[in-house]
Amino acid sequence: MQTSVNRTARKVHLDNFHIAGFSYWDVCEAFEYLKIGTKLDLVREADNHDISKYLDMGLEGIYEVRDTRITPENHPEGQVEVIIYILAQE
């Protein structure tokens, strides 16, 4: 069976998740700077095994992470949702 691959894709969806740990930080200050579409840095967490493996290998530059939902009225662990893409390598 032959499959076709879209070689022109610049990025591919990997995952969506909420940013954890907001209950440990002064979130009110962070909301001032967060807007939908804001580009974020990806920081390793021990419980995300797939992504952590790539970060441990030094592959930080293969991801794009952006805000997709900001809901300050939610519980701190569900206030900010992000999307993560794997970027095409040139």
Z-matrix of the N, CA and C atoms (Angstrom, degrees):
N
C 1 1.432
C 2 1.524 1 109.02
N 3 1.308 2 116.54 1 132.81
C 4 1.455 3 121.52 2 -179.04
C 5 1.522 4 109.30 3 -104.21
N 6 1.337 5 115.95 4 134.53
C 7 1.465 6 119.89 5 177.54
C 8 1.516 7 109.25 6 -113.89
N 9 1.321 8 115.35 7 151.15
C 10 1.451 9 118.58 8 178.37
C 11 1.521 10 109.21 9 -101.06
N 12 1.309 11 116.43 10 142.45
C 13 1.451 12 122.77 11 -179.38
C 14 1.517 13 108.21 12 -117.64
N 15 1.322 14 116.50 13 131.56
C 16 1.453 15 120.89 14 178.30
C 17 1.518 16 108.96 15 -80.67
N 18 1.303 17 117.41 16 98.77
C 19 1.467 18 122.52 17 -176.78
C 20 1.524 19 112.44 18 -77.08
N 21 1.322 20 118.20 19 -10.01
C 22 1.458 21 120.56 20 -179.04
C 23 1.523 22 112.56 21 -93.36
N 24 1.328 23 118.57 22 -5.58
C 25 1.464 24 121.21 23 179.93
C 26 1.524 25 109.54 24 -63.87
N 27 1.317 26 117.27 25 128.33
C 28 1.459 27 122.07 26 -180.00
C 29 1.526 28 111.44 27 -87.48
N 30 1.352 29 115.16 28 -23.76
C 31 1.462 30 119.40 29 177.76
C 32 1.516 31 109.03 30 -155.52
N 33 1.332 32 115.19 31 154.55
C 34 1.460 33 122.28 32 -178.08
C 35 1.527 34 108.09 33 -129.33
N 36 1.335 35 116.32 34 132.91
C 37 1.459 36 121.46 35 178.97
C 38 1.520 37 110.28 36 -60.94
N 39 1.339 38 116.39 37 132.60
C 40 1.458 39 121.42 38 176.84
C 41 1.524 40 111.16 39 -110.91
N 42 1.338 41 117.18 40 -48.36
C 43 1.462 42 119.16 41 -173.37
C 44 1.523 43 110.63 42 -165.23
N 45 1.315 44 115.80 43 160.16
C 46 1.463 45 124.73 44 167.79
C 47 1.520 46 106.66 45 -123.19
N 48 1.321 47 117.98 46 142.84
C 49 1.453 48 120.59 47 176.91
C 50 1.521 49 109.73 48 -160.73
N 51 1.332 50 115.68 49 164.22
C 52 1.460 51 121.49 50 175.23
C 53 1.524 52 108.70 51 -91.34
N 54 1.318 53 115.08 52 146.32
C 55 1.459 54 119.56 53 176.63
C 56 1.527 55 108.47 54 -75.99
N 57 1.303 56 115.81 55 122.93
C 58 1.464 57 121.39 56 -179.65
C 59 1.525 58 109.91 57 -88.49
N 60 1.314 59 115.20 58 161.29
C 61 1.449 60 120.51 59 172.58
C 62 1.512 61 115.52 60 92.51
N 63 1.330 62 117.81 61 2.28
C 64 1.458 63 118.98 62 -179.56
C 65 1.527 64 112.22 63 -63.96
N 66 1.314 65 118.63 64 -23.79
C 67 1.467 66 120.16 65 178.68
C 68 1.531 67 111.29 66 -70.77
N 69 1.343 68 118.05 67 -11.12
C 70 1.459 69 121.80 68 -179.93
C 71 1.526 70 112.85 69 -100.82
N 72 1.320 71 118.04 70 -3.16
C 73 1.458 72 122.68 71 -175.37
C 74 1.522 73 110.33 72 -124.77
N 75 1.307 74 116.29 73 165.84
C 76 1.462 75 121.65 74 176.45
C 77 1.526 76 108.09 75 -82.81
N 78 1.305 77 115.29 76 84.22
C 79 1.464 78 122.13 77 -172.70
C 80 1.520 79 112.47 78 -63.79
N 81 1.302 80 118.17 79 -33.38
C 82 1.470 81 120.39 80 -178.57
C 83 1.526 82 111.06 81 -53.27
N 84 1.316 83 117.12 82 -38.63
C 85 1.467 84 120.59 83 178.09
C 86 1.520 85 111.38 84 -69.06
N 87 1.303 86 118.19 85 -35.28
C 88 1.468 87 121.62 86 -178.73
C 89 1.523 88 111.87 87 -68.30
N 90 1.316 89 118.30 88 -37.67
C 91 1.469 90 120.88 89 -178.15
C 92 1.520 91 111.89 90 -61.72
N 93 1.314 92 116.65 91 -27.72
C 94 1.457 93 120.91 92 178.67
C 95 1.529 94 111.34 93 -60.92
N 96 1.333 95 117.61 94 -29.49
C 97 1.457 96 122.74 95 -175.08
C 98 1.525 97 113.56 96 -102.88
N 99 1.319 98 118.02 97 -14.90
C 100 1.462 99 121.03 98 -176.55
C 101 1.521 100 111.38 99 -88.88
N 102 1.298 101 115.94 100 131.84
C 103 1.454 102 123.79 101 174.54
C 104 1.527 103 107.04 102 -136.11
N 105 1.328 104 117.72 103 152.65
C 106 1.463 105 120.69 104 176.40
C 107 1.524 106 108.26 105 -56.36
N 108 1.308 107 116.65 106 130.65
C 109 1.460 108 122.11 107 -179.78
C 110 1.516 109 114.39 108 92.85
N 111 1.348 110 117.76 109 -5.23
C 112 1.462 111 120.52 110 178.39
C 113 1.523 112 109.73 111 -59.87
N 114 1.321 113 116.30 112 130.76
C 115 1.464 114 120.84 113 177.42
C 116 1.519 115 108.65 114 -78.63
N 117 1.331 116 116.39 115 131.17
C 118 1.464 117 122.85 116 -176.80
C 119 1.518 118 110.64 117 -117.89
N 120 1.326 119 116.06 118 160.43
C 121 1.463 120 121.80 119 173.51
C 122 1.516 121 108.67 120 -89.93
N 123 1.315 122 116.23 121 143.95
C 124 1.458 123 122.00 122 177.56
C 125 1.524 124 108.32 123 -94.56
N 126 1.333 125 116.27 124 125.72
C 127 1.463 126 122.31 125 -179.71
C 128 1.519 127 108.31 126 -119.36
N 129 1.307 128 115.99 127 134.84
C 130 1.469 129 122.43 128 -175.65
C 131 1.521 130 112.12 129 -62.79
N 132 1.332 131 114.95 130 136.02
C 133 1.458 132 122.40 131 169.81
C 134 1.520 133 107.56 132 -127.83
N 135 1.305 134 116.93 133 141.63
C 136 1.459 135 121.73 134 -173.23
C 137 1.524 136 113.98 135 -62.47
N 138 1.338 137 118.47 136 -27.54
C 139 1.464 138 119.24 137 -174.09
C 140 1.521 139 114.49 138 -87.08
N 141 1.347 140 119.30 139 -5.31
C 142 1.470 141 120.24 140 177.44
C 143 1.524 142 107.85 141 -100.41
N 144 1.310 143 115.93 142 85.76
C 145 1.465 144 121.45 143 -169.16
C 146 1.521 145 114.34 144 -61.77
N 147 1.318 146 118.52 145 -45.10
C 148 1.465 147 119.85 146 -176.77
C 149 1.522 148 111.77 147 -64.67
N 150 1.314 149 116.82 148 -52.54
C 151 1.456 150 120.35 149 -178.04
C 152 1.530 151 110.44 150 -66.50
N 153 1.320 152 117.92 151 -39.98
C 154 1.462 153 120.93 152 -179.52
C 155 1.515 154 111.97 153 -60.46
N 156 1.316 155 117.97 154 -36.63
C 157 1.465 156 120.91 155 178.62
C 158 1.520 157 110.98 156 -60.15
N 159 1.329 158 116.46 157 -43.90
C 160 1.470 159 120.18 158 179.86
C 161 1.525 160 111.65 159 -69.02
N 162 1.327 161 116.51 160 -39.30
C 163 1.463 162 119.28 161 177.33
C 164 1.520 163 110.79 162 -64.16
N 165 1.330 164 117.07 163 -39.35
C 166 1.465 165 121.05 164 177.78
C 167 1.524 166 112.10 165 -62.57
N 168 1.339 167 116.10 166 -27.00
C 169 1.463 168 121.06 167 178.81
C 170 1.532 169 111.88 168 -84.49
N 171 1.338 170 116.84 169 0.85
C 172 1.463 171 120.42 170 178.93
C 173 1.517 172 113.69 171 84.67
N 174 1.323 173 118.25 172 19.81
C 175 1.458 174 121.76 173 -176.89
C 176 1.533 175 112.29 174 -96.72
N 177 1.332 176 117.13 175 44.65
C 178 1.455 177 120.91 176 -178.36
C 179 1.527 178 112.22 177 -62.80
N 180 1.305 179 117.95 178 -34.45
C 181 1.456 180 122.41 179 -173.63
C 182 1.515 181 115.89 180 -76.39
N 183 1.324 182 118.54 181 3.57
C 184 1.467 183 119.52 182 -178.18
C 185 1.517 184 112.55 183 -92.69
N 186 1.333 185 117.90 184 -0.28
C 187 1.465 186 121.32 185 -175.59
C 188 1.517 187 112.29 186 -114.12
N 189 1.331 188 114.78 187 151.34
C 190 1.459 189 122.19 188 166.11
C 191 1.524 190 105.87 189 -126.92
N 192 1.337 191 116.43 190 128.04
C 193 1.455 192 121.77 191 -177.42
C 194 1.526 193 108.02 192 -124.78
N 195 1.343 194 116.20 193 129.16
C 196 1.470 195 120.75 194 -178.96
C 197 1.516 196 110.71 195 -138.51
N 198 1.350 197 115.56 196 152.09
C 199 1.464 198 121.53 197 173.43
C 200 1.522 199 109.50 198 -66.46
N 201 1.330 200 117.10 199 137.41
C 202 1.460 201 120.79 200 173.52
C 203 1.522 202 112.32 201 -119.91
N 204 1.329 203 117.24 202 -21.61
C 205 1.471 204 120.67 203 179.94
C 206 1.519 205 109.20 204 -153.96
N 207 1.338 206 115.21 205 133.51
C 208 1.463 207 121.72 206 177.07
C 209 1.522 208 107.02 207 -128.21
N 210 1.339 209 116.19 208 114.68
C 211 1.462 210 121.63 209 -177.80
C 212 1.521 211 109.44 210 -131.47
N 213 1.349 212 117.22 211 85.61
C 214 1.464 213 121.15 212 -176.79
C 215 1.524 214 114.13 213 -59.23
N 216 1.330 215 117.71 214 -23.97
C 217 1.465 216 120.30 215 -178.74
C 218 1.528 217 112.97 216 -77.23
N 219 1.315 218 118.82 217 -12.51
C 220 1.470 219 122.25 218 178.43
C 221 1.528 220 111.13 219 -75.51
N 222 1.335 221 115.08 220 169.08
C 223 1.466 222 122.00 221 172.00
C 224 1.536 223 107.28 222 -56.79
N 225 1.338 224 118.89 223 144.98
C 226 1.464 225 120.92 224 -176.85
C 227 1.531 226 115.30 225 -50.44
N 228 1.321 227 117.91 226 -33.78
C 229 1.469 228 119.58 227 -178.42
C 230 1.533 229 112.73 228 -76.70
N 231 1.331 230 118.14 229 -5.70
C 232 1.458 231 121.04 230 -179.86
C 233 1.513 232 113.36 231 -126.41
N 234 1.329 233 117.09 232 20.58
C 235 1.456 234 120.35 233 -175.43
C 236 1.520 235 114.16 234 -81.11
N 237 1.311 236 117.44 235 -33.43
C 238 1.463 237 120.09 236 -176.88
C 239 1.526 238 109.00 237 -126.55
N 240 1.337 239 115.77 238 122.66
C 241 1.463 240 121.50 239 176.12
C 242 1.520 241 108.17 240 -109.15
N 243 1.322 242 115.15 241 141.66
C 244 1.458 243 120.51 242 179.69
C 245 1.521 244 109.99 243 -127.39
N 246 1.310 245 114.05 244 161.44
C 247 1.465 246 121.16 245 174.08
C 248 1.525 247 106.81 246 -118.05
N 249 1.311 248 115.56 247 143.30
C 250 1.461 249 119.91 248 178.48
C 251 1.520 250 109.50 249 -123.02
N 252 1.318 251 115.24 250 132.60
C 253 1.462 252 123.17 251 177.89
C 254 1.512 253 109.56 252 -115.95
N 255 1.324 254 116.13 253 152.41
C 256 1.462 255 121.30 254 166.62
C 257 1.523 256 105.64 255 -97.82
N 258 1.332 257 116.02 256 128.94
C 259 1.463 258 121.37 257 -177.46
C 260 1.518 259 111.05 258 -88.46
N 261 1.309 260 114.95 259 145.48
C 262 1.463 261 120.87 260 175.80
C 263 1.526 262 108.41 261 -67.22
N 264 1.295 263 116.92 262 138.39
C 265 1.468 264 121.73 263 179.11
C 266 1.517 265 108.85 264 -97.54
N 267 1.288 266 115.96 265 130.61
C 268 1.480 267 121.64 266 -177.66
C 269 1.506 268 110.69 267 -82.16
